[in-house]
Amino acid sequence: MISLKAKELRDMTTDQLAERLVETRQELFNLRFQSATGALEDVTKLRQTRQEIARILTVQNERSLNA
């Protein structure tokens, strides 16, 4: 999954953001599982995925405050 910039996330609709959040959280779960079993090769993906979740939540929070 490619990490998106905040501007790209702001261009998405609310439904697309919610869907992206679900996908990203699922990916984080899978990465954590791989890390626990020792199968994860690139540990930086964990950090990048957590950062993307934070970006998505930030954009969603901005929208709720502006509404």
mmCIF file as Biopython writes it, N, C-alpha, C and O atoms, coordinates in Angstrom:
data_model
#
loop_
_atom_site.group_PDB
_atom_site.id
_atom_site.type_symbol
_atom_site.label_atom_id
_atom_site.label_alt_id
_atom_site.label_comp_id
_atom_site.label_asym_id
_atom_site.label_entity_id
_atom_site.label_seq_id
_atom_site.pdbx_PDB_ins_code
_atom_site.Cartn_x
_atom_site.Cartn_y
_atom_site.Cartn_z
_atom_site.occupancy
_atom_site.B_iso_or_equiv
_atom_site.auth_seq_id
_atom_site.auth_asym_id
_atom_site.pdbx_PDB_model_num
ATOM 1   N N  . MET A ? 1  ? 0.842   -1.171  0.000  1.0 0.0 1  A 1 
ATOM 2   C CA . MET A ? 1  ? 0.000   0.000   0.000  1.0 0.0 1  A 1 
ATOM 3   C C  . MET A ? 1  ? 0.890   1.238   0.000  1.0 0.0 1  A 1 
ATOM 4   O O  . MET A ? 1  ? 1.848   1.311   0.769  1.0 0.0 1  A 1 
ATOM 5   N N  . ILE A ? 2  ? 0.589   2.184   -0.832 1.0 0.0 2  A 1 
ATOM 6   C CA . ILE A ? 2  ? 1.378   3.395   -0.962 1.0 0.0 2  A 1 
ATOM 7   C C  . ILE A ? 2  ? 0.884   4.428   0.046  1.0 0.0 2  A 1 
ATOM 8   O O  . ILE A ? 2  ? -0.319  4.663   0.163  1.0 0.0 2  A 1 
ATOM 9   N N  . SER A ? 3  ? 1.802   5.033   0.763  1.0 0.0 3  A 1 
ATOM 10  C CA . SER A ? 3  ? 1.450   6.059   1.729  1.0 0.0 3  A 1 
ATOM 11  C C  . SER A ? 3  ? 1.067   7.339   0.993  1.0 0.0 3  A 1 
ATOM 12  O O  . SER A ? 3  ? 1.745   7.756   0.054  1.0 0.0 3  A 1 
ATOM 13  N N  . LEU A ? 4  ? -0.023  7.953   1.432  1.0 0.0 4  A 1 
ATOM 14  C CA . LEU A ? 4  ? -0.510  9.164   0.784  1.0 0.0 4  A 1 
ATOM 15  C C  . LEU A ? 4  ? -0.147  10.390  1.604  1.0 0.0 4  A 1 
ATOM 16  O O  . LEU A ? 4  ? -0.042  10.326  2.829  1.0 0.0 4  A 1 
ATOM 17  N N  . LYS A ? 5  ? 0.040   11.493  0.923  1.0 0.0 5  A 1 
ATOM 18  C CA . LYS A ? 5  ? 0.300   12.763  1.586  1.0 0.0 5  A 1 
ATOM 19  C C  . LYS A ? 5  ? -1.024  13.324  2.107  1.0 0.0 5  A 1 
ATOM 20  O O  . LYS A ? 5  ? -2.098  12.910  1.672  1.0 0.0 5  A 1 
ATOM 21  N N  . ALA A ? 6  ? -0.936  14.268  3.041  1.0 0.0 6  A 1 
ATOM 22  C CA . ALA A ? 6  ? -2.135  14.858  3.637  1.0 0.0 6  A 1 
ATOM 23  C C  . ALA A ? 6  ? -2.983  15.555  2.573  1.0 0.0 6  A 1 
ATOM 24  O O  . ALA A ? 6  ? -4.212  15.503  2.638  1.0 0.0 6  A 1 
ATOM 25  N N  . LYS A ? 7  ? -2.359  16.197  1.609  1.0 0.0 7  A 1 
ATOM 26  C CA . LYS A ? 7  ? -3.119  16.884  0.554  1.0 0.0 7  A 1 
ATOM 27  C C  . LYS A ? 7  ? -3.935  15.879  -0.251 1.0 0.0 7  A 1 
ATOM 28  O O  . LYS A ? 7  ? -5.091  16.142  -0.583 1.0 0.0 7  A 1 
ATOM 29  N N  . GLU A ? 8  ? -3.353  14.750  -0.560 1.0 0.0 8  A 1 
ATOM 30  C CA . GLU A ? 8  ? -4.070  13.718  -1.313 1.0 0.0 8  A 1 
ATOM 31  C C  . GLU A ? 8  ? -5.231  13.172  -0.497 1.0 0.0 8  A 1 
ATOM 32  O O  . GLU A ? 8  ? -6.293  12.869  -1.041 1.0 0.0 8  A 1 
ATOM 33  N N  . LEU A ? 9  ? -5.025  13.046  0.817  1.0 0.0 9  A 1 
ATOM 34  C CA . LEU A ? 9  ? -6.101  12.570  1.677  1.0 0.0 9  A 1 
ATOM 35  C C  . LEU A ? 9  ? -7.225  13.588  1.757  1.0 0.0 9  A 1 
ATOM 36  O O  . LEU A ? 9  ? -8.396  13.212  1.807  1.0 0.0 9  A 1 
ATOM 37  N N  . ARG A ? 10 ? -6.886  14.871  1.770  1.0 0.0 10 A 1 
ATOM 38  C CA . ARG A ? 10 ? -7.916  15.910  1.830  1.0 0.0 10 A 1 
ATOM 39  C C  . ARG A ? 10 ? -8.760  15.949  0.549  1.0 0.0 10 A 1 
ATOM 40  O O  . ARG A ? 10 ? -9.907  16.395  0.575  1.0 0.0 10 A 1 
ATOM 41  N N  . ASP A ? 11 ? -8.200  15.489  -0.552 1.0 0.0 11 A 1 
ATOM 42  C CA . ASP A ? 11 ? -8.931  15.463  -1.817 1.0 0.0 11 A 1 
ATOM 43  C C  . ASP A ? 11 ? -9.927  14.312  -1.873 1.0 0.0 11 A 1 
ATOM 44  O O  . ASP A ? 11 ? -10.806 14.301  -2.735 1.0 0.0 11 A 1 
ATOM 45  N N  . MET A ? 12 ? -9.803  13.347  -0.972 1.0 0.0 12 A 1 
ATOM 46  C CA . MET A ? 12 ? -10.702 12.193  -0.957 1.0 0.0 12 A 1 
ATOM 47  C C  . MET A ? 12 ? -12.035 12.563  -0.310 1.0 0.0 12 A 1 
ATOM 48  O O  . MET A ? 12 ? -12.121 13.509  0.474  1.0 0.0 12 A 1 
ATOM 49  N N  . THR A ? 13 ? -13.067 11.803  -0.650 1.0 0.0 13 A 1 
ATOM 50  C CA . THR A ? 13 ? -14.358 11.992  0.002  1.0 0.0 13 A 1 
ATOM 51  C C  . THR A ? 13 ? -14.311 11.361  1.392  1.0 0.0 13 A 1 
ATOM 52  O O  . THR A ? 13 ? -13.379 10.629  1.723  1.0 0.0 13 A 1 
ATOM 53  N N  . THR A ? 14 ? -15.317 11.652  2.188  1.0 0.0 14 A 1 
ATOM 54  C CA . THR A ? 14 ? -15.372 11.113  3.544  1.0 0.0 14 A 1 
ATOM 55  C C  . THR A ? 14 ? -15.478 9.596   3.528  1.0 0.0 14 A 1 
ATOM 56  O O  . THR A ? 14 ? -14.859 8.921   4.350  1.0 0.0 14 A 1 
ATOM 57  N N  . ASP A ? 15 ? -16.262 9.055   2.594  1.0 0.0 15 A 1 
ATOM 58  C CA . ASP A ? 15 ? -16.393 7.604   2.487  1.0 0.0 15 A 1 
ATOM 59  C C  . ASP A ? 15 ? -15.086 6.947   2.066  1.0 0.0 15 A 1 
ATOM 60  O O  . ASP A ? 15 ? -14.729 5.883   2.572  1.0 0.0 15 A 1 
ATOM 61  N N  . GLN A ? 16 ? -14.379 7.577   1.147  1.0 0.0 16 A 1 
ATOM 62  C CA . GLN A ? 16 ? -13.097 7.038   0.715  1.0 0.0 16 A 1 
ATOM 63  C C  . GLN A ? 16 ? -12.095 7.043   1.861  1.0 0.0 16 A 1 
ATOM 64  O O  . GLN A ? 16 ? -11.306 6.111   2.016  1.0 0.0 16 A 1 
ATOM 65  N N  . LEU A ? 17 ? -12.136 8.112   2.667  1.0 0.0 17 A 1 
ATOM 66  C CA . LEU A ? 17 ? -11.230 8.186   3.821  1.0 0.0 17 A 1 
ATOM 67  C C  . LEU A ? 17 ? -11.527 7.072   4.814  1.0 0.0 17 A 1 
ATOM 68  O O  . LEU A ? 17 ? -10.608 6.436   5.331  1.0 0.0 17 A 1 
ATOM 69  N N  . ALA A ? 18 ? -12.801 6.834   5.081  1.0 0.0 18 A 1 
ATOM 70  C CA . ALA A ? 18 ? -13.180 5.786   6.025  1.0 0.0 18 A 1 
ATOM 71  C C  . ALA A ? 18 ? -12.732 4.420   5.517  1.0 0.0 18 A 1 
ATOM 72  O O  . ALA A ? 18 ? -12.250 3.589   6.287  1.0 0.0 18 A 1 
ATOM 73  N N  . GLU A ? 19 ? -12.894 4.197   4.219  1.0 0.0 19 A 1 
ATOM 74  C CA . GLU A ? 19 ? -12.473 2.928   3.617  1.0 0.0 19 A 1 
ATOM 75  C C  . GLU A ? 19 ? -10.955 2.776   3.696  1.0 0.0 19 A 1 
ATOM 76  O O  . GLU A ? 19 ? -10.447 1.698   4.002  1.0 0.0 19 A 1 
ATOM 77  N N  . ARG A ? 20 ? -10.244 3.854   3.420  1.0 0.0 20 A 1 
ATOM 78  C CA . ARG A ? 20 ? -8.776  3.834   3.475  1.0 0.0 20 A 1 
ATOM 79  C C  . ARG A ? 20 ? -8.299  3.560   4.905  1.0 0.0 20 A 1 
ATOM 80  O O  . ARG A ? 20 ? -7.310  2.857   5.111  1.0 0.0 20 A 1 
ATOM 81  N N  . LEU A ? 21 ? -9.007  4.119   5.885  1.0 0.0 21 A 1 
ATOM 82  C CA . LEU A ? 21 ? -8.647  3.897   7.284  1.0 0.0 21 A 1 
ATOM 83  C C  . LEU A ? 21 ? -8.792  2.425   7.655  1.0 0.0 21 A 1 
ATOM 84  O O  . LEU A ? 21 ? -7.932  1.862   8.331  1.0 0.0 21 A 1 
ATOM 85  N N  . VAL A ? 22 ? -9.882  1.806   7.211  1.0 0.0 22 A 1 
ATOM 86  C CA . VAL A ? 22 ? -10.090 0.384   7.495  1.0 0.0 22 A 1 
ATOM 87  C C  . VAL A ? 22 ? -8.984  -0.450  6.856  1.0 0.0 22 A 1 
ATOM 88  O O  . VAL A ? 22 ? -8.437  -1.353  7.490  1.0 0.0 22 A 1 
ATOM 89  N N  . GLU A ? 23 ? -8.655  -0.148  5.605  1.0 0.0 23 A 1 
ATOM 90  C CA . GLU A ? 23 ? -7.607  -0.886  4.900  1.0 0.0 23 A 1 
ATOM 91  C C  . GLU A ? 23 ? -6.252  -0.723  5.591  1.0 0.0 23 A 1 
ATOM 92  O O  . GLU A ? 23 ? -5.497  -1.684  5.737  1.0 0.0 23 A 1 
ATOM 93  N N  . THR A ? 24 ? -5.960  0.496   6.007  1.0 0.0 24 A 1 
ATOM 94  C CA . THR A ? 24 ? -4.669  0.775   6.623  1.0 0.0 24 A 1 
ATOM 95  C C  . THR A ? 24 ? -4.557  0.108   7.992  1.0 0.0 24 A 1 
ATOM 96  O O  . THR A ? 24 ? -3.494  -0.399  8.349  1.0 0.0 24 A 1 
ATOM 97  N N  . ARG A ? 25 ? -5.640  0.106   8.755  1.0 0.0 25 A 1 
ATOM 98  C CA . ARG A ? 25 ? -5.624  -0.574  10.050 1.0 0.0 25 A 1 
ATOM 99  C C  . ARG A ? 25 ? -5.463  -2.084  9.874  1.0 0.0 25 A 1 
ATOM 100 O O  . ARG A ? 25 ? -4.797  -2.740  10.676 1.0 0.0 25 A 1 
ATOM 101 N N  . GLN A ? 26 ? -6.071  -2.628  8.827  1.0 0.0 26 A 1 
ATOM 102 C CA . GLN A ? 26 ? -5.908  -4.057  8.545  1.0 0.0 26 A 1 
ATOM 103 C C  . GLN A ? 26 ? -4.456  -4.360  8.175  1.0 0.0 26 A 1 
ATOM 104 O O  . GLN A ? 26 ? -3.895  -5.375  8.588  1.0 0.0 26 A 1 
ATOM 105 N N  . GLU A ? 27 ? -3.865  -3.468  7.394  1.0 0.0 27 A 1 
ATOM 106 C CA . GLU A ? 27 ? -2.468  -3.648  7.023  1.0 0.0 27 A 1 
ATOM 107 C C  . GLU A ? 27 ? -1.571  -3.575  8.264  1.0 0.0 27 A 1 
ATOM 108 O O  . GLU A ? 27 ? -0.622  -4.351  8.383  1.0 0.0 27 A 1 
ATOM 109 N N  . LEU A ? 28 ? -1.859  -2.655  9.183  1.0 0.0 28 A 1 
ATOM 110 C CA . LEU A ? 28 ? -1.079  -2.552  10.412 1.0 0.0 28 A 1 
ATOM 111 C C  . LEU A ? 28 ? -1.193  -3.831  11.230 1.0 0.0 28 A 1 
ATOM 112 O O  . LEU A ? 28 ? -0.202  -4.302  11.788 1.0 0.0 28 A 1 
ATOM 113 N N  . PHE A ? 29 ? -2.390  -4.392  11.306 1.0 0.0 29 A 1 
ATOM 114 C CA . PHE A ? 29 ? -2.574  -5.656  12.007 1.0 0.0 29 A 1 
ATOM 115 C C  . PHE A ? 29 ? -1.707  -6.747  11.394 1.0 0.0 29 A 1 
ATOM 116 O O  . PHE A ? 29 ? -1.030  -7.487  12.108 1.0 0.0 29 A 1 
ATOM 117 N N  . ASN A ? 30 ? -1.732  -6.844  10.069 1.0 0.0 30 A 1 
ATOM 118 C CA . ASN A ? 30 ? -0.934  -7.854  9.377  1.0 0.0 30 A 1 
ATOM 119 C C  . ASN A ? 30 ? 0.560   -7.651  9.612  1.0 0.0 30 A 1 
ATOM 120 O O  . ASN A ? 30 ? 1.300   -8.615  9.809  1.0 0.0 30 A 1 
ATOM 121 N N  . LEU A ? 31 ? 1.002   -6.389  9.589  1.0 0.0 31 A 1 
ATOM 122 C CA . LEU A ? 31 ? 2.414   -6.101  9.825  1.0 0.0 31 A 1 
ATOM 123 C C  . LEU A ? 31 ? 2.818   -6.468  11.250 1.0 0.0 31 A 1 
ATOM 124 O O  . LEU A ? 31 ? 3.903   -7.006  11.467 1.0 0.0 31 A 1 
ATOM 125 N N  . ARG A ? 32 ? 1.958   -6.182  12.213 1.0 0.0 32 A 1 
ATOM 126 C CA . ARG A ? 32 ? 2.257   -6.549  13.603 1.0 0.0 32 A 1 
ATOM 127 C C  . ARG A ? 32 ? 2.327   -8.060  13.758 1.0 0.0 32 A 1 
ATOM 128 O O  . ARG A ? 32 ? 3.177   -8.584  14.477 1.0 0.0 32 A 1 
ATOM 129 N N  . PHE A ? 33 ? 1.437   -8.743  13.086 1.0 0.0 33 A 1 
ATOM 130 C CA . PHE A ? 33 ? 1.444   -10.207 13.133 1.0 0.0 33 A 1 
ATOM 131 C C  . PHE A ? 33 ? 2.747   -10.745 12.541 1.0 0.0 33 A 1 
ATOM 132 O O  . PHE A ? 33 ? 3.370   -11.640 13.113 1.0 0.0 33 A 1 
ATOM 133 N N  . GLN A ? 34 ? 3.154   -10.199 11.400 1.0 0.0 34 A 1 
ATOM 134 C CA . GLN A ? 34 ? 4.408   -10.614 10.777 1.0 0.0 34 A 1 
ATOM 135 C C  . GLN A ? 34 ? 5.597   -10.311 11.685 1.0 0.0 34 A 1 
ATOM 136 O O  . GLN A ? 34 ? 6.536   -11.102 11.778 1.0 0.0 34 A 1 
ATOM 137 N N  . SER A ? 35 ? 5.547   -9.165  12.349 1.0 0.0 35 A 1 
ATOM 138 C CA . SER A ? 35 ? 6.631   -8.796  13.254 1.0 0.0 35 A 1 
ATOM 139 C C  . SER A ? 35 ? 6.726   -9.766  14.424 1.0 0.0 35 A 1 
ATOM 140 O O  . SER A ? 35 ? 7.825   -10.130 14.841 1.0 0.0 35 A 1 
ATOM 141 N N  . ALA A ? 36 ? 5.584   -10.184 14.952 1.0 0.0 36 A 1 
ATOM 142 C CA . ALA A ? 36 ? 5.568   -11.094 16.095 1.0 0.0 36 A 1 
ATOM 143 C C  . ALA A ? 36 ? 6.082   -12.480 15.715 1.0 0.0 36 A 1 
ATOM 144 O O  . ALA A ? 36 ? 6.696   -13.168 16.531 1.0 0.0 36 A 1 
ATOM 145 N N  . THR A ? 37 ? 5.829   -12.883 14.476 1.0 0.0 37 A 1 
ATOM 146 C CA . THR A ? 37 ? 6.261   -14.203 14.046 1.0 0.0 37 A 1 
ATOM 147 C C  . THR A ? 37 ? 7.664   -14.189 13.435 1.0 0.0 37 A 1 
ATOM 148 O O  . THR A ? 37 ? 8.209   -15.239 13.095 1.0 0.0 37 A 1 
ATOM 149 N N  . GLY A ? 38 ? 8.242   -13.001 13.300 1.0 0.0 38 A 1 
ATOM 150 C CA . GLY A ? 38 ? 9.590   -12.892 12.760 1.0 0.0 38 A 1 
ATOM 151 C C  . GLY A ? 38 ? 9.647   -12.902 11.244 1.0 0.0 38 A 1 
ATOM 152 O O  . GLY A ? 38 ? 10.724  -13.058 10.668 1.0 0.0 38 A 1 
ATOM 153 N N  . ALA A ? 39 ? 8.513   -12.738 10.592 1.0 0.0 39 A 1 
ATOM 154 C CA . ALA A ? 39 ? 8.472   -12.783 9.131  1.0 0.0 39 A 1 
ATOM 155 C C  . ALA A ? 39 ? 8.588   -11.399 8.489  1.0 0.0 39 A 1 
ATOM 156 O O  . ALA A ? 39 ? 8.701   -11.295 7.268  1.0 0.0 39 A 1 
ATOM 157 N N  . LEU A ? 40 ? 8.560   -10.341 9.293  1.0 0.0 40 A 1 
ATOM 158 C CA . LEU A ? 40 ? 8.606   -8.981  8.754  1.0 0.0 40 A 1 
ATOM 159 C C  . LEU A ? 40 ? 10.035  -8.633  8.366  1.0 0.0 40 A 1 
ATOM 160 O O  . LEU A ? 40 ? 10.946  -8.707  9.191  1.0 0.0 40 A 1 
ATOM 161 N N  . GLU A ? 41 ? 10.229  -8.255  7.107  1.0 0.0 41 A 1 
ATOM 162 C CA . GLU A ? 41 ? 11.558  -7.920  6.617  1.0 0.0 41 A 1 
ATOM 163 C C  . GLU A ? 41 ? 11.857  -6.436  6.751  1.0 0.0 41 A 1 
ATOM 164 O O  . GLU A ? 41 ? 12.970  -6.057  7.118  1.0 0.0 41 A 1 
ATOM 165 N N  . ASP A ? 42 ? 10.867  -5.587  6.453  1.0 0.0 42 A 1 
ATOM 166 C CA . ASP A ? 42 ? 11.072  -4.142  6.482  1.0 0.0 42 A 1 
ATOM 167 C C  . ASP A ? 42 ? 10.292  -3.548  7.652  1.0 0.0 42 A 1 
ATOM 168 O O  . ASP A ? 42 ? 9.092   -3.300  7.540  1.0 0.0 42 A 1 
ATOM 169 N N  . VAL A ? 43 ? 10.975  -3.321  8.771  1.0 0.0 43 A 1 
ATOM 170 C CA . VAL A ? 43 ? 10.301  -2.841  9.977  1.0 0.0 43 A 1 
ATOM 171 C C  . VAL A ? 43 ? 9.846   -1.388  9.863  1.0 0.0 43 A 1 
ATOM 172 O O  . VAL A ? 43 ? 9.037   -0.934  10.672 1.0 0.0 43 A 1 
ATOM 173 N N  . THR A ? 44 ? 10.349  -0.656  8.879  1.0 0.0 44 A 1 
ATOM 174 C CA . THR A ? 44 ? 9.929   0.735   8.714  1.0 0.0 44 A 1 
ATOM 175 C C  . THR A ? 44 ? 8.485   0.826   8.237  1.0 0.0 44 A 1 
ATOM 176 O O  . THR A ? 44 ? 7.859   1.878   8.368  1.0 0.0 44 A 1 
ATOM 177 N N  . LYS A ? 45 ? 7.952   -0.251  7.688  1.0 0.0 45 A 1 
ATOM 178 C CA . LYS A ? 45 ? 6.560   -0.244  7.236  1.0 0.0 45 A 1 
ATOM 179 C C  . LYS A ? 45 ? 5.600   -0.048  8.404  1.0 0.0 45 A 1 
ATOM 180 O O  . LYS A ? 45 ? 4.535   0.547   8.241  1.0 0.0 45 A 1 
ATOM 181 N N  . LEU A ? 46 ? 5.977   -0.550  9.587  1.0 0.0 46 A 1 
ATOM 182 C CA . LEU A ? 46 ? 5.142   -0.362  10.776 1.0 0.0 46 A 1 
ATOM 183 C C  . LEU A ? 46 ? 4.977   1.126   11.078 1.0 0.0 46 A 1 
ATOM 184 O O  . LEU A ? 46 ? 3.863   1.604   11.294 1.0 0.0 46 A 1 
ATOM 185 N N  . ARG A ? 47 ? 6.067   1.835   11.090 1.0 0.0 47 A 1 
ATOM 186 C CA . ARG A ? 47 ? 6.037   3.270   11.399 1.0 0.0 47 A 1 
ATOM 187 C C  . ARG A ? 47 ? 5.277   4.036   10.325 1.0 0.0 47 A 1 
ATOM 188 O O  . ARG A ? 47 ? 4.464   4.904   10.644 1.0 0.0 47 A 1 
ATOM 189 N N  . GLN A ? 48 ? 5.530   3.729   9.066  1.0 0.0 48 A 1 
ATOM 190 C CA . GLN A ? 48 ? 4.859   4.415   7.969  1.0 0.0 48 A 1 
ATOM 191 C C  . GLN A ? 48 ? 3.352   4.188   8.017  1.0 0.0 48 A 1 
ATOM 192 O O  . GLN A ? 48 ? 2.576   5.103   7.743  1.0 0.0 48 A 1 
ATOM 193 N N  . THR A ? 49 ? 2.943   2.987   8.361  1.0 0.0 49 A 1 
ATOM 194 C CA . THR A ? 49 ? 1.523   2.672   8.429  1.0 0.0 49 A 1 
ATOM 195 C C  . THR A ? 49 ? 0.864   3.417   9.584  1.0 0.0 49 A 1 
ATOM 196 O O  . THR A ? 49 ? -0.241  3.938   9.433  1.0 0.0 49 A 1 
ATOM 197 N N  . ARG A ? 50 ? 1.530   3.472   10.733 1.0 0.0 50 A 1 
ATOM 198 C CA . ARG A ? 50 ? 0.980   4.223   11.869 1.0 0.0 50 A 1 
ATOM 199 C C  . ARG A ? 50 ? 0.867   5.708   11.535 1.0 0.0 50 A 1 
ATOM 200 O O  . ARG A ? 50 ? -0.103  6.358   11.924 1.0 0.0 50 A 1 
ATOM 201 N N  . GLN A ? 51 ? 1.844   6.242   10.821 1.0 0.0 51 A 1 
ATOM 202 C CA . GLN A ? 51 ? 1.806   7.647   10.430 1.0 0.0 51 A 1 
ATOM 203 C C  . GLN A ? 51 ? 0.660   7.921   9.462  1.0 0.0 51 A 1 
ATOM 204 O O  . GLN A ? 51 ? 0.013   8.965   9.542  1.0 0.0 51 A 1 
ATOM 205 N N  . GLU A ? 52 ? 0.409   6.987   8.547  1.0 0.0 52 A 1 
ATOM 206 C CA . GLU A ? 52 ? -0.695  7.185   7.612  1.0 0.0 52 A 1 
ATOM 207 C C  . GLU A ? 52 ? -2.035  7.163   8.340  1.0 0.0 52 A 1 
ATOM 208 O O  . GLU A ? 52 ? -2.930  7.946   8.021  1.0 0.0 52 A 1 
ATOM 209 N N  . ILE A ? 53 ? -2.175  6.269   9.317  1.0 0.0 53 A 1 
ATOM 210 C CA . ILE A ? 53 ? -3.403  6.235   10.107 1.0 0.0 53 A 1 
ATOM 211 C C  . ILE A ? 53 ? -3.589  7.576   10.817 1.0 0.0 53 A 1 
ATOM 212 O O  . ILE A ? 53 ? -4.700  8.104   10.866 1.0 0.0 53 A 1 
ATOM 213 N N  . ALA A ? 54 ? -2.518  8.122   11.362 1.0 0.0 54 A 1 
ATOM 214 C CA . ALA A ? 54 ? -2.590  9.414   12.041 1.0 0.0 54 A 1 
ATOM 215 C C  . ALA A ? 54 ? -2.996  10.520  11.071 1.0 0.0 54 A 1 
ATOM 216 O O  . ALA A ? 54 ? -3.782  11.396  11.430 1.0 0.0 54 A 1 
ATOM 217 N N  . ARG A ? 55 ? -2.473  10.490  9.858  1.0 0.0 55 A 1 
ATOM 218 C CA . ARG A ? 55 ? -2.847  11.485  8.845  1.0 0.0 55 A 1 
ATOM 219 C C  . ARG A ? 55 ? -4.331  11.407  8.517  1.0 0.0 55 A 1 
ATOM 220 O O  . ARG A ? 55 ? -5.013  12.430  8.440  1.0 0.0 55 A 1 
ATOM 221 N N  . ILE A ? 56 ? -4.824  10.197  8.324  1.0 0.0 56 A 1 
ATOM 222 C CA . ILE A ? 56 ? -6.234  10.004  7.989  1.0 0.0 56 A 1 
ATOM 223 C C  . ILE A ? 56 ? -7.113  10.517  9.126  1.0 0.0 56 A 1 
ATOM 224 O O  . ILE A ? 56 ? -8.095  11.220  8.889  1.0 0.0 56 A 1 
ATOM 225 N N  . LEU A ? 57 ? -6.759  10.162  10.359 1.0 0.0 57 A 1 
ATOM 226 C CA . LEU A ? 57 ? -7.542  10.610  11.505 1.0 0.0 57 A 1 
ATOM 227 C C  . LEU A ? 57 ? -7.497  12.128  11.651 1.0 0.0 57 A 1 
ATOM 228 O O  . LEU A ? 57 ? -8.484  12.742  12.058 1.0 0.0 57 A 1 
ATOM 229 N N  . THR A ? 58 ? -6.367  12.732  11.326 1.0 0.0 58 A 1 
ATOM 230 C CA . THR A ? 58 ? -6.242  14.186  11.389 1.0 0.0 58 A 1 
ATOM 231 C C  . THR A ? 58 ? -7.176  14.849  10.384 1.0 0.0 58 A 1 
ATOM 232 O O  . THR A ? 58 ? -7.862  15.814  10.720 1.0 0.0 58 A 1 
ATOM 233 N N  . VAL A ? 59 ? -7.207  14.347  9.167  1.0 0.0 59 A 1 
ATOM 234 C CA . VAL A ? 59 ? -8.076  14.913  8.137  1.0 0.0 59 A 1 
ATOM 235 C C  . VAL A ? 59 ? -9.543  14.735  8.528  1.0 0.0 59 A 1 
ATOM 236 O O  . VAL A ? 59 ? -10.349 15.648  8.346  1.0 0.0 59 A 1 
ATOM 237 N N  . GLN A ? 60 ? -9.890  13.569  9.062  1.0 0.0 60 A 1 
ATOM 238 C CA . GLN A ? 60 ? -11.261 13.342  9.496  1.0 0.0 60 A 1 
ATOM 239 C C  . GLN A ? 60 ? -11.641 14.283  10.633 1.0 0.0 60 A 1 
ATOM 240 O O  . GLN A ? 60 ? -12.763 14.787  10.672 1.0 0.0 60 A 1 
ATOM 241 N N  . ASN A ? 61 ? -10.711 14.523  11.560 1.0 0.0 61 A 1 
ATOM 242 C CA . ASN A ? 61 ? -10.969 15.428  12.673 1.0 0.0 61 A 1 
ATOM 243 C C  . ASN A ? 61 ? -11.140 16.863  12.172 1.0 0.0 61 A 1 
ATOM 244 O O  . ASN A ? 61 ? -12.012 17.586  12.653 1.0 0.0 61 A 1 
ATOM 245 N N  . GLU A ? 62 ? -10.318 17.276  11.215 1.0 0.0 62 A 1 
ATOM 246 C CA . GLU A ? 62 ? -10.439 18.612  10.630 1.0 0.0 62 A 1 
ATOM 247 C C  . GLU A ? 62 ? -11.814 18.805  10.018 1.0 0.0 62 A 1 
ATOM 248 O O  . GLU A ? 62 ? -12.439 19.853  10.180 1.0 0.0 62 A 1 
ATOM 249 N N  . ARG A ? 63 ? -12.275 17.786  9.316  1.0 0.0 63 A 1 
ATOM 250 C CA . ARG A ? 63 ? -13.585 17.871  8.664  1.0 0.0 63 A 1 
ATOM 251 C C  . ARG A ? 63 ? -14.710 17.946  9.685  1.0 0.0 63 A 1 
ATOM 252 O O  . ARG A ? 63 ? -15.672 18.691  9.494  1.0 0.0 63 A 1 
ATOM 253 N N  . SER A ? 64 ? -14.602 17.189  10.756 1.0 0.0 64 A 1 
ATOM 254 C CA . SER A ? 64 ? -15.665 17.212  11.762 1.0 0.0 64 A 1 
ATOM 255 C C  . SER A ? 64 ? -15.691 18.557  12.498 1.0 0.0 64 A 1 
ATOM 256 O O  . SER A ? 64 ? -16.762 19.027  12.881 1.0 0.0 64 A 1 
ATOM 257 N N  . LEU A ? 65 ? -14.529 19.174  12.698 1.0 0.0 65 A 1 
ATOM 258 C CA . LEU A ? 65 ? -14.488 20.476  13.352 1.0 0.0 65 A 1 
ATOM 259 C C  . LEU A ? 65 ? -15.033 21.589  12.452 1.0 0.0 65 A 1 
ATOM 260 O O  . LEU A ? 65 ? -15.629 22.551  12.937 1.0 0.0 65 A 1 
ATOM 261 N N  . ASN A ? 66 ? -14.827 21.454  11.146 1.0 0.0 66 A 1 
ATOM 262 C CA . ASN A ? 66 ? -15.306 22.466  10.203 1.0 0.0 66 A 1 
ATOM 263 C C  . ASN A ? 66 ? -16.794 22.329  9.904  1.0 0.0 66 A 1 
ATOM 264 O O  . ASN A ? 66 ? -17.429 23.277  9.441  1.0 0.0 66 A 1 
ATOM 265 N N  . ALA A ? 67 ? -17.345 21.159  10.168 1.0 0.0 67 A 1 
ATOM 266 C CA . ALA A ? 67 ? -18.767 20.928  9.846  1.0 0.0 67 A 1 
ATOM 267 C C  . ALA A ? 67 ? -19.685 21.501  10.902 1.0 0.0 67 A 1 
ATOM 268 O O  . ALA A ? 67 ? -20.906 21.393  10.783 1.0 0.0 67 A 1 
#
